[in-house]
Amino acid sequence: MLNLTGLTAKQVQQRIAAGQQNEPAPSLTRSIKDIFRANLLTWFNLINLVLGALVLITGSYKNELFLGVAIVNTAIGIFQEIRSKRQIDKMSLLSESTYEVQRENGMVELHQDAIVQDDLLIMHRGDQLPVDGLILATQGIEIDESLITGEATPISKVTGDSVVSGSFLVSGQATVQATHVGTKSFINSLSGEVQSGESTNSQLLNTINRIIKILTIVIVPLGAALFISRLFNHSTIDQAILGTTAAMIGMIPEGLVLLTSVSLAVSAMNLARRRVLVRELPAIEGLARVDVLGLDKTGTITSGRLQLNKLVPLDNQSIEQLKVIVGGTINAIGDDNETAQALSSVLADPGWQPNRVVPFSSARKWSGASTSQGNYVIGAPEFMLKTMPDELAQQIEGHAADGFRVLCIAQTTQLSPDDLGDVTVLGLILIEDEIRENAVETFRYFQNQDVALKVISGDNPTTVANIAARAGIKHSDQLIDMSSFSDDIDYDQLVATYTVFGRVTPAQKKQLVMAWQRVGHTVAMTGDGVNDILALRQADCGIAMASGSEAAKSIADFVLVDSNFDAMLNVLNEGRRVVNNIERVASLFLIKTMYSVALSLIFIFMINGYPFQPIQLTPISVLTVGIPTFFLALEPNYQRISGQFMKQVMVIAAPAAVCVVTYILVVDLVGGVQFNLNYAETSTLSVLLTGAVCLVALLMVARPLNRLKISLVLLMAGCFALIFIFFGKLFSLESIFNVQMAFFYVPLLASVYPFFYLVQEILGKRVLARINWR
């Protein structure tokens, strides 16, 4: 075993040369190689390549233009993800914790990848172990291995015990010698099987993935059936290939997948610039849907900078005696939490030597030391005393009502985590904290956005309620002391009744979050300490401060790099912008998918050829979907999320698809029979009317209209018209300056808007409104 002076520089270099160096923390982003692979090797890209090869056989090279759109989409996706990755990686480095390591030349702070085998780590409460190790010195610690085993019960450890990477200290501090680092450590040997918080659930991505899954199943069989039917109906192979290719590329909403992923990546990059680290992209959407926000008092409502206000002697103690006892006890315990620092910074250390220490635990809410002067404990009186004298309870309640955090110093006959014996309270310790700057404005904004604020704290509920009221949190007078309950607690009734929850244990925090979720709420939880970990994991969205414990940061979906809760307003707005804009423009992508699937099914049983060629879909895709959705998706849109994604999409997509299919059948059946239009002419009119329907849908998606949106729609309509006037041959379109054709298509064009409105009214009120979209 090494002595406690630490490794020399030469020994460190020897271990690095031998490969005995730890690995860096896992990256939150994909590698460049993985980004290219994920964007290039997709099912839809494979279909596009196969279709492109088949079109090449026909010799109609201009119909390969659809591949250009796919290539541009893929390139944009890769570029934006790499751009986002660089910003997030930079922010990850800023938020990454360092570890105190004893080396020969003194104490140094190192990132985990600079730790080598046999290094001596000074671990504190809340630190997560980056290596396997052996405890060389401690006065007593408790380890939580729930991230590995799933079991949250703390395990006591003493000198000589081993500890494993991935676990974290919930109480005490220790000097730990690194025994296994890098790939040889326990957490790495599990090969990614370590239990951790579940991935953030995304309604948006789940819905889009369901659509993709359905299309993945139907697109190839449907395309094959259409191709075979064309051959049986005496089409040439070239015609069958071009018609089938047009149908299949029309079914692929690849731009929707791209737009969603790019929007989330851009939002993560924007938030990184605002000093918010996003650990999971879907969490951006998750916070936008939150309607209950659980607040930890310290660090969220208050600044966390604690100060000793005064000591209140009891049991005939003098103020000087009390100062010595509190100073001796807090220094003997050796805790380094905010409370311990506030006391030790102003009270002298009489040099008491502890025989035994019980470090602070959030579950116990007290810590203590056994010395030659006696057994002394400091903590929450409700958890130290079996029964509270009425006079003492009134005194504590009075100080709590003034906004103080009230602790007590007591002498005990026993000192074990489960038994203090007889407890004699010697005095009260009044701690004060300040309301965080801008807290009132921040909480007012959340409440105005219909986000219910709930305060969950380990402190006295009266103290917490006083601070919550000063911070402007509504219904802060509805408070409850969780220490007054036995194990049988009706959490559902509690969350429906109260706003402020005091003296809450870590397990109770988790149960409160679960109770809100049971009644359908989407819950976000803030925290910075080990006592918040269970609740952070359970919540739909976890938010941690960079100044908090490493364990809390490893669980949270968001890390506030400057520990400034005001930054969450940016996250809320970014989430709403993404969800609202994707919800708005997704209908434009799905119109093409829906009418392509419907037409493919219909034309399997028709003699006439499929109404489009691949090249003819390009102006529709680019001018009514691709370009406008790019601008609409970037628009600031911070409205409250309206509801179910698919229902909002279908209100526009379904009527538009019905209109397109109806007009194409009219053109194909009436125009071909009554007006003797050939395939080239019916195909041209199909493109014209499909584009007109999609432009009407674009107009509806762009609402509420303003000057810029009206200009965008008019510009796209103008460009669409110019294609027919000047570039018809390039896109295999016939001239529309034909009297016979005009006599047919002009009335149809005039009917597009009223017909769309009529179909939308019928579908919306009689069909879509009755469907359960969950």
N, C-alpha and C positions, 0 to 999 in steps of 0.2 A: 504494500500500500504506500502511496506517495505521502510525503509530509504535506503540511498545509501551506507551504510557501509557493506551490504551483510549479508549472513547467518552465524551463528556461527557453530562450529563443531557439537554441540549437535543438532541444528536444521537440519543440513544435515543428521545426522544419523536417526533422527526421520522420515524424508521424505523417506529415503532409506527403513526403516522398514515398512513404510506404502505403499511401492510399487510405490512411486512417483519419480522414477528415469528414466532417458531417456534411450533409446535403442541404441545399437551400430550401426554403419553404416552397411548397407547390405553387406554381404560377396560376393566377386567376384566369389567364387567357391562354388560348391555343398557340402553339408554336407557328412560325411562318409556314413551315412544311405542312402542318395540320390544316392551316387556313386554306392553303392552295388545294389540298386533297379534298377537304370538305366541300369546297365550292366547285371544284372541277368534276369530282367523281360522284355525280348524283344520277339518280334513276332517270330524271327528265333530260339531263344532258345526254345520256346514252341514247334515249329515244330520239332526240334531235339529231344526233350523229347518224344513227341508222336511217332516219328519214332523209337526211341530207344526202347520204350515199345512194339511196333509192332514186331521189330526184336527179342526181348526177347521171344515172343510167338513162333517164329520159332525154337528156341533152338540153333541157330547159333551164339553163344556168341562172337566169334572173330569178327563178323560183327558189334559189338557194339563199335569197336575201333574209329569210327568216333566221338562218344561222347567225347572221350578223347581229340581230337583236339579242339572241341568246348569248353570244360572245360578249356583247357590251354589258348585258345584265351581270354575267359572271365576273367580268373585270371590275365593275362598280362594286360588287359585293366584296371581292378580295381587297380592293383599295381601301374601302371604308373600314373593314374589319382590322386591317393592318394599322391603319391610322388610329383607330380606337385602341388597339392593343398597346401601342407605344405610349399613349397618354395614361392608360390604366396601369401599365407596368411601372411608369414613373411615379404614379401616386401610391402604388403598392409598396414601393421602396421607402417612401416617406412615412407610411403608416406601420411599417414592419418593426416589431419590438426588438430590442437588444437585450443581451444577457450579461450579467455581471460575472466575470471569470477572473479567478485569482491566478496571476502569473508571477514569475520570480520577481519581476520589477514592480509589482503592485497590482491593483485592481484595474481591469480594463473592461470596456463595454464592447461586445462583439455581436454581430448577426449570427444566426445559428449555423450558417455554412462556414464560419471561421473557427468553430469549435473543433478540437481534435480529441482523439482518445486520451484518457487520463487527465483531461482538463478538470479543474475544480470550479464548479458552478455554484454561485450563491443564489439560491432560489427563494423567492418570496411568495406570500399568499397571492393567488391569482395567476402565477406564472405557469405556463404549460411546458412540460419537460420535452426538450428537443432531442434528447438522447436517452439511452438506457443508462442507469447509474447505480452507484452504491452510496448510501448516506454515511458520510464521515463524521458529521457533527450536527446535532439538533437538540433543541430542548423539547421537541415534540411537534410532530406535524400530522396532518390528515390529508390523504390523497384521494381524489375522485378519478376513477377510471371509467366513467360512464361513456366517454367517447369511444372506448375500445370494447368494453363488455356490455354496455347498455344498462348496467346496474349503477344507480346513482348514490348508493350508500357509501359515505366516506370511510376510508380504511386508515387506521392509525399506523404510523411508522415511527421507528426509533433508530438510533445509531446502529449501523451494521445491516439494516434492511436494504433490499434492492427496490428500485423503482423503474418503471418502464416509460419509454417515450409515448407521448400522446395523452398521458395523465396530467393532472394539474393539482396544485396545492390549494386546498380550501381553507387551511389554517396553518399558522406557524411559518417558520423559515428554516432552511437547512443548507449545509454545504454538501454538494453531491459530486462524486467523482464519476466522470464519463467512462463507462465500461464498454459500451457498444455504440458506434456511430455509423452514420451513412446507411448503406444497404444492410448492414448487420444489426441495425437497431430493430426493436420489436415491431414498431409501427410500420417500418418498411418491409419487414418479413411477411406482413399480412397481405401484401400485394393488392392494396386498394380495397380490402374487405373490412376495413375499420368502420365501425358504426359511427355515423354522424347524423346531423340533422338532415331531414329529407329535403330533396331538391324543391325549390320554390315552385308551387303549382301556378301555371299560367293559363287562364281561360282562353286568352287570345291565341297562344301557340297551340293549345290543345285542340281548339276548334279548327284552326288551319291544318294541323296535322291529321285530323279526322278526314278533312276534305281530300288531302293528299293521299291518304291511305285508300279511300274509296276509288279515287282516280287511278291509283296504281293498279288496283284490281281490274278495273273495267276498260282502261284505255287500250291495251293491246288486244284483248278479245274483240272489242267493239270495232277497232280498226281493221282487224283481220276479217271480221264478218262483212264489213263494208266493202273491202277490197274484193272479196270473193263474189259478193252480190253484183259489183260493177262488171266483173268478167262474165257472169252469167247473163247480164243484161246487154251484152255485146259491146261494152266499152273496150277500147284498146288498152293494152297493158300500161302505156304511158298515161292515158287518161285516168285509169284506175289508181295508179301510183300518185298522181297529182291530187286527185280528189281525196284519197285516203290521207295523204300527208296534210292537206289543208284541214281535214276534220280532226286529226290527232293533235296538231300543233294548236288548234283552237281550244282543245280540252285542257291544255297545260296552263295553269295560272302561275307560271314560274315567277312572274313579276311580283306577285303577292307575297311569296315566300321571301324573295329578295327584299322587298320594301319593308316587311316586318323585321327581318334580321338587321337590316341597315338602320332602321329607325331606332331600334334598341341599342345598337352599337354606337350610333351618334349621340344618343341620350347619355349613355355611360361615359362617353368622351366629354360631353358638355358638363356632366356632374363632376368628373375628375378635375376639370378646370376650376370648378367651384369648391374644390377640396372635399369632395365626397367620393369615397371609394365604393364602387358597386361590385360586390363579390359574386352575384348571380344576376344576369341580365333580366330574367323574368320578374325579379323582385321590383323592378321599376314599375311594371304594370301592377304588381301586387299592392304596392303602397297607394297607387292611384285608386284602388278599390276599397281601401281601409275605411271603416266607419267607427272603429273603436281604437283609441290609442292609449295604451297603458304606459304611464310615466313613472319612472323611478325618480324619487325626489332629488337626491344628491347628484349633481352634475347635469341634470336636465332642467328642473325648476330652479334649483340653486346652483351657485358656481362651484360648490364642492370645496371651497377654501374655508375650512373650519377654524374657529377661534374659541379659546376658553373665555367665557364671560365671567364666571365666578364660581367659587366653591361655597357650598352651604353646609356648615358643620351641623351634625346631629349627634345624639348620644353623648352629650357633654364633651365633645371634641372641640379643641381650639382651632382657629383657622391655620395656625402655624403647624400644629400636629397633623392636620388634614393634608396640608401641602406636602409634608414629608412622606406620609403614607401613600398618597396618590403618586407622587414622584417616584418613590421607591418601587411601588407595584408596577407602574407602567413601564419602567426601565427594566425591571426584572423579567417581565413577560417578554419584552423584546419585539412586540408586534410593530409593523411599519405601515399600518393603515392610516387613513386620514385622521381619525380620532386620536390614535396613539401619537402621531406626529404633532397634533395641536397641543396635547398635554405635555409631552416631553420637551417641546420647544420653549415652554415658559416655566416649567417646574424643575427644580434642581434634582439631580440624581444622588441620593444618599449612599449609593453603592451596595444595595442589598444583593446578596448572592442567592439565586433561586436553587432550591433542592429539586423542585418539580414545577413544570409549567404546563398549563392547559391553554393553548393559543386560542385566539378568537375564532369563532365559527358562526356563520350566519344562521345556522339552525339553532345553536344555543343562545346566541346574542350576548355572550359574556366571555371573558378571558380571566385567567387568574394565575397566581404564582404562590408556591409554598417556600417560605424563607425562614431563617432563624427567628425573625420577628413575628411569624405566624402565617396563616393562610389568608390571602387577600384576593378579592375578585372585583373587577370593574365591568359594568354592563347594564343591560336593561333591567330595571327592578322587577318588572312583571315576570321575567323569566328566571330571576334569581330567588324570589320569595315565593314560598308555597301559598301563603296568605298575606295580603297587603293590609296593614293597619289603616283604618279610615283616615286618621290624621295625616299619615304619610301620603296616602292616595290623593287627598285633597291638595296637599302641598305640591305634589308632582303635577297634578292637573292644572294648578294655577300657573306654574312655570311653563308648562306646555302650551297653555292658552296664550301666553305672551310670545310664543314662537320659538322657545328654546328647545333644543334636544336635551332631554334629561337622562343622565346616567347616574348610577350610584356606586360608591365605593363601600365594600362590606367586608367584614371579617367572618370567616367560616370555620367550622370544626372539621370539615372534610374538604377534599379537593380532588374530585374525580368528575369526568364529563357528565355522569349521570346522578351524582349525589354531592351536594354541598354541605349536608348536615344542617346544623343550626346556623342561621345567617343573622348577623348583627349589622344593620346599616349604620355606617359611621358618618356619611355625608352625601350630599348630592353634587353632581358635576353638571354645570349648565354650559352647553355648547351652542354657539350661534353660527348661522350660515347666512349668506346674503343671496337675495333673489338675483338670478342671472339677468344680465343686461338684455333688453329687448324681449324678455320672457312674456310680458303682458301682451305685446303686439303679436308675437308668434302664436300664442294660445288663442287669442281672439280670432286670428285668421283661420285656424283649424276649426274652431267652433262655428264660425260663419259658413264653413264648408260642410257642415253637418257631420263632423267627426267628433264623436263623444270622447271627452278626455276623462280618464280614470287614473287616480294616483295610487300606486301600490308601493308601499315602503315598509322597511323594517323598524321605523321610528314610531314613537308614540303618535296615535291617530290625531290627538288634539293638536300636537305640534305640526303635523303634516297638514291638517285642515287649515290651520292659521296661515301657513306659507302658501297653500294652494289658493286661499282666498285673496291674499296679497298679489298673487300672480294672475288673478282674474279668471280662475277656473270656475265654471258654473257648478252650482249644487255642492260646493265644497263643505257645506254644513252637514251633508249626509255622510257620516263617518262611522266606521266600525273598527273595534279592536279585535283582531283575529286571534290574539292570545287568549281571549276569553272563551274560546270554543274548545270542545273535546274533539276527538277524531271524527265523530259523526257530524259532518257539516253539510248543509244544503247550499251548495255553491250557486245553484241556479237561482235560488231566492235572493242570495246576497248580491249577485251582479245585477239583478233587476231592481234592487233597492238603493244601493250605496254607490258613492262616487269615490270616497277616500277610504283606503284600506291600510290600517296601521298594524305594526307588530306582525308582519307577514313573514312566514318562513319561506325558503326557496320552493319547497314542495307545494305550499299553498298558492304561491304565485302561479305555478304551472296549472293548478286546478282552476284558478280564476280565469285564466286564458281559455282553458278548455270549456268552461261554462259559457263564456261569450260565444265561442265557436259553435256550441251545440244549438244555440238559438239563431244561427245563421249569420252572425257578424263576422266580418273580416278584421282580424286583430293585428295591430302592430305593437311591438313592445320595445321600450328603450331600456338600456342598462349598461353598466360598465364594470360590474364586479362578478365574482364567482357565484354570488347569491342570485344572480339574474340568469344564469346559464339555462336552467331548466325551462324558464318562461320564454327565453329567446328562441330556444329550439322548438317549443310548442307553437309559438306565434306564427301567423301567416307571413309576417315580415319582422325581422329582428334588426334593431338599430343599436350600434355600440359606439362608444367614444374611443378615439385613438389613445387617449390618456388612461383608458381603463385596462383591465387585465387582458393578458394575451388569450386566455381561455374564452372570454366573452367575445373578443374580436374574431376568433376562429369560428364561432358559431353564427355570428350576425350576417345578415344580407348586406347591410350598409355599415361602413365605418366612417365616422365623421372625423376627418384628419385633424381639424383644428378643435375638435371636441366642442363644436358650436352647434347647438341644436337648431338654430335659425336656418341652417343650411337645408333642413328637411323640407322647407317650403319649396326649394328648387326641385327636390326629388318628387314631391307631390305634383308640381306643375309639369315636370318632364313626363311623368307617368300618364297624366291626363292627356297631355298633348299626343303622346304615342297612341294610346288606346282610342281616343276620340278620332284622330286622323286616320288610323288604320281602319277603324270601324266605318269611317266615312267613305274611304276610297276602295275598300275591299269589294264593294258591290260592283264597281266598274270592272274588276278583274273577273269576277264570277259570272258576269253577264255572258262573256265570250265562252266560258267553260260550259255554262248551262245550255246555251243555244247550240253549241257544237255537239254536245252529247245528244240533245233532242233531235237535231237534224241528222246525225249519224244513224240513230235508231229509225227515223222515218225513211231516209233514203236507202236503207237496206232493202226496203220493200217497194221502191219506186223504180220506174224504168229510166227516168232522166238521171243525168250525172249529178254528182255533189255540186252545190251551187257556187262553191269558191275554188280558186286555185291558191296555193300558198302565198304567192306574191300579192294577191288581192287583200289578204288579211293584214298586211304590213301597215298600210295607212290607217286602218281601223285601230289596230293595236297601239300604234305610236301616237296618233293624234287624239284619240278619245280616251286612252288609258295611260300609256307610258309617260308622256310629257306632262299632262295636267296633274296626274297623281303625284309626280315628283314635287311639284309646287304646293299642292294641297297638303301633302304629308308634312311639310316643313312649316306650315302656318301655325302661329301661336294659337292654341285652343285649350284653355284651362277650365272649361266648363265641367261640372260634375258629370261623372260617367252615367250615361242614361239608362243602361240596362243590359239585356242579353245581346251578345254580339251577333249571332246568326239572325235573330229577328230583325235587328236594325239593318243588316245587310240585305236580307231577303225582301224588305219593303220596296227596294228599288231594283235589285237584281232579278227577282222573279217576274215582275211585270215587264221589264225590259226584254227578258229572254222570250216571254210569251209573244210580245210584239214582233220581235225579230223573226221568230218561227212563223208567225201568221203572215207577215209581209212576204217572206220568201216563198211560202206555199202559194200565196196569191200570185206572185210574179211567175212562179214556175207553172202553175196550172192555168191561170187565167191569161197571163201574158203569152205563154207558149201556145195556147190553144186558140184564144180569141184574137190575139194581135199578131199571131204567127212570128213571134220573136224567136230567134235562134239561141243556142246555148250561150254564145258570147254576149248577146244582148241581155238575156235574163241574168247572167252572172254579173254583168255591170250594174243592172238595177238592184240586184241583191246586195251588192256592196254599197250602193248609194243609200238604200233604205236602212240597211243595218247601221251604217255610219250616222244617219239622221237620228235613229232611235238612241244610239249610244251618246250622241251629243245632247239629246234631251235629258238622258240619265245624268250626264255630266253636269248639266245646268241644275238639276235637282240635288246632286251631291254637293255642289258648291254653295248651297244655301247655308246661312244667310248671305245673300249677295252683297257685294260692294263693288266699287269701281274697278278694282284690280281683277276680281273674279269674273266680272262681266267681260272685261277686256280679254281675259284668258280664254273664255268660252268662244267669244267672237273670233279671236285669232285662230283657234283650232278649227272652227267652222270654215273660216276663210281659206286656210291651208288645205282643208279637205276639198273644198270646191276647186281650188287651183289645180289639184291633182287631176281632176276630171277634165279641166280645161286645157292644161298644158302637158301633163305627163301620163295621159291615158295609156299610150302604147307601152310605156315602161311597166305599168302595173296590169297589163293585159285587159284594159278597159276599152269598151267601144265609146264612140262619141255620143254624148247625150244631146247634142244639137240635131235631133231627129224628131220631126213633127209627130210621126206615128208613136214613137216612144214617149215623147213629152206628153201627148194626150193621155197616156196611160200612167206615167209616174208622177206628174205634177199633182193630181188629186191625192195620190197616195202620200206624197211628201206633206201636203197640207193637212192630212189627217193624223200625222204622227203624234203631235203633242196632245190633241184631245183624245186620241185612242189610247195613248200611254196613260193619261190621267184616268180614263174610264177603267182600264184594266187594273190599275193600281188601287182604285177605290173598291172594285169588286173583290180582288184578291186580298187586299188589306183587311176589309171588314168581314168577309165571309169565309176566308180560308186561313190566312196567316195568323189572324188574331186568335184562332181556336187551337193552334198547334202549341204543344208544350216543347219549348226549344231547349230545355235542359238535357 
